[in-house]
């Protein structure tokens, strides 16, 4: 069947909350950057995508029927074309708040990992950093990239196929858009920066442990 929901929002716009919400709604496991620790064999597909090479999206998303966050968000056009029945959700937040959150959470991790260029995840992170011109120090520059991305999503995806939402809005807009009943559970909220950093650091430690143990293939295709 392929992807049913494509998350076009950049990281730190509530993407982890959206991932959990989609899974509560009954979609299969949602692909998020964190999932690539367990599914490390999928990283080379994103390296290919970043190089502009042809990607077997069905293999890249095997076992998933939705995706949010990095590394998929910048490829929303390709994914929307490849999965024409999929709905697109653009999560947004105040640009200044987005930058402050991203700069103190995901940016240091992406910068650290991007230095490991000989490994697949290192090249993938470098490609993500290139979305911002490799410069995450300038709030003006990064916010400009963020706004441009959001406007491009809204310009590219037909209105009947696109939901623009803030996760603070909760279940109603998402469930109406996907035509699913509102569950008897609170909408997940993973917004606290400290909480997010703990989750991110846990996944990073798991990746380091797997690399050190030789548990995963580190060949960079």
C-alpha positions in Angstrom: 0.0 0.0 0.0 2.9 2.4 0.7 2.7 5.6 2.7 -0.6 6.9 3.9 0.7 10.0 5.6 3.7 12.2 4.7 4.9 14.6 7.3 6.4 17.6 5.6 7.2 19.6 8.8 10.8 20.1 9.7 12.2 18.7 12.9 11.1 20.5 16.2 7.7 21.4 14.9 6.0 18.7 16.9 7.0 15.8 14.6 7.6 13.4 17.4 4.2 14.2 18.9 2.7 13.6 15.4 4.5 10.3 15.0 3.0 9.0 18.3 -0.4 10.4 17.4 -0.4 8.6 14.0 0.5 5.4 15.7 -2.3 5.8 18.3 -4.7 6.3 15.4 -3.8 2.9 14.1 -1.3 3.6 11.4 1.7 1.3 11.3 5.0 2.3 12.8 5.8 5.8 11.7 9.2 6.5 10.3 11.0 9.3 12.2 14.7 10.0 12.5 14.8 8.0 15.7 13.7 4.9 13.9 16.9 4.8 11.8 18.8 3.6 14.9 16.9 0.4 14.7 16.5 0.4 11.0 20.0 1.5 10.2 19.9 -0.5 6.9 17.6 2.2 5.6 20.1 5.0 6.0 21.8 4.4 2.6 18.5 5.1 0.9 18.6 8.6 2.4 22.2 9.0 1.3 21.1 8.1 -2.2 18.2 10.6 -2.0 20.6 13.3 -0.8 22.9 12.6 -3.8 20.0 13.0 -6.2 20.0 9.3 -7.1 17.0 7.2 -7.7 15.6 5.6 -4.5 13.4 2.5 -4.1 11.0 4.2 -1.7 9.0 1.0 -1.1 12.2 -0.6 0.4 13.1 2.6 2.3 9.7 2.6 4.0 9.1 -1.2 4.3 7.1 -1.8 7.5 6.0 1.9 7.7 2.9 3.5 6.3 3.6 7.1 7.5 6.7 9.3 7.9 7.5 12.5 9.7 10.6 14.6 10.5 14.1 14.2 9.0 15.3 12.7 6.8 12.0 12.5 4.8 10.6 16.1 5.2 12.8 17.8 2.5 11.7 15.1 0.0 8.0 15.7 0.4 7.5 16.4 -3.3 9.1 13.2 -4.4 7.2 11.2 -1.8 3.9 12.9 -2.7 4.4 12.1 -6.3 5.4 8.5 -5.6 2.5 7.9 -3.2 -0.3 9.9 -4.9 -3.0 8.7 -2.4 -1.0 9.8 0.7 -2.1 12.8 2.7 0.5 15.4 3.6 0.7 17.0 7.1 2.8 20.2 7.5 3.4 20.8 11.2 4.4 24.4 12.0 5.2 26.6 14.9 6.3 30.2 15.5 9.6 30.6 13.6 11.6 32.1 16.4 10.4 29.4 18.8 11.3 26.8 16.2 14.9 28.1 15.8 15.4 28.4 19.6 14.2 24.8 20.1 16.1 23.3 17.1 19.4 25.1 18.0 19.3 23.7 21.6 18.2 20.2 20.7 18.7 18.6 17.3 21.4 21.0 15.9 24.2 19.9 18.2 23.4 16.2 17.5 23.3 16.7 13.7 26.5 18.7 13.7 28.3 15.9 15.8 27.0 13.2 13.5 27.7 15.0 10.3 31.4 15.0 11.1 31.4 11.2 10.7 31.4 11.5 6.9 32.9 8.1 6.3 29.8 6.5 7.8 26.3 6.4 6.1 24.6 8.4 8.9 27.4 11.0 8.7 26.8 11.7 5.1 23.0 11.7 5.7 23.4 14.3 8.4 25.8 16.4 6.3 23.1 16.4 3.6 20.5 17.6 6.2 22.9 20.3 7.3 23.2 21.4 3.7 19.6 22.2 3.7 20.7 25.1 5.9 23.8 25.8 3.9 25.8 24.0 6.5 25.2 26.9 8.8 23.0 26.6 11.9 24.6 29.5 13.7 22.5 32.3 12.1 18.9 32.5 13.3 18.1 34.9 10.4 19.4 32.4 7.8 17.8 29.3 9.4 14.4 31.0 9.9 14.5 32.1 6.3 15.1 28.5 5.2 12.3 27.3 7.5 9.8 29.8 6.2 10.8 29.0 2.6 10.3 25.3 3.1 6.8 25.8 4.6 5.7 28.1 1.8 7.0 25.6 -0.8 4.9 22.8 0.8 1.8 25.0 0.8 2.5 26.0 -2.8 3.3 22.5 -4.1 0.6 20.3 -2.4 -3.0 20.7 -3.4 -5.1 22.2 -0.5 -7.4 19.1 -0.4 -4.4 16.9 0.2 -2.7 19.1 2.8 -3.2 19.8 6.5 -1.2 22.6 8.0 -1.4 22.3 11.8 0.2 23.1 15.1 0.3 20.0 17.4 -1.2 22.2 20.1 -4.5 22.0 18.2 -4.8 18.4 19.2 -6.8 15.6 17.6 -9.6 17.4 15.9 -7.9 18.8 12.8 -5.8 15.7 12.3 -8.7 13.3 12.7 -11.0 15.3 10.5 -8.3 15.4 7.8 -7.6 11.7 7.9 -11.3 10.9 8.4 -10.6 8.9 11.6 -12.4 9.0 14.9 -10.9 10.9 17.8 -9.3 8.4 20.2 -10.1 8.2 23.8 -6.6 9.3 24.7 -4.8 12.6 25.2 -2.9 13.9 22.2 0.8 13.1 22.8 3.0 16.1 23.6 6.8 15.8 23.5 7.6 19.5 23.5 9.7 19.9 26.5 13.3 20.5 25.4 14.8 18.6 28.3 12.6 15.6 27.7 13.4 15.7 24.0 17.1 15.8 24.6 16.9 12.8 26.9 15.1 10.8 24.2 17.5 11.9 21.5 20.6 11.2 23.7 19.2 7.7 24.4 18.9 7.0 20.7 22.3 8.4 20.0 23.9 6.2 22.7 22.1 3.2 21.2 23.6 4.0 17.8 27.1 4.4 19.3 26.7 1.1 21.0 25.6 -0.7 17.9 28.5 0.9 15.9 31.1 -0.1 18.5 29.7 -3.7 18.7 29.8 -4.1 14.9 26.1 -4.9 15.0 25.3 -2.8 12.0 26.8 -2.4 8.5 28.8 0.8 8.3 29.5 0.6 4.6 28.7 3.9 3.0 27.2 3.2 -0.4 
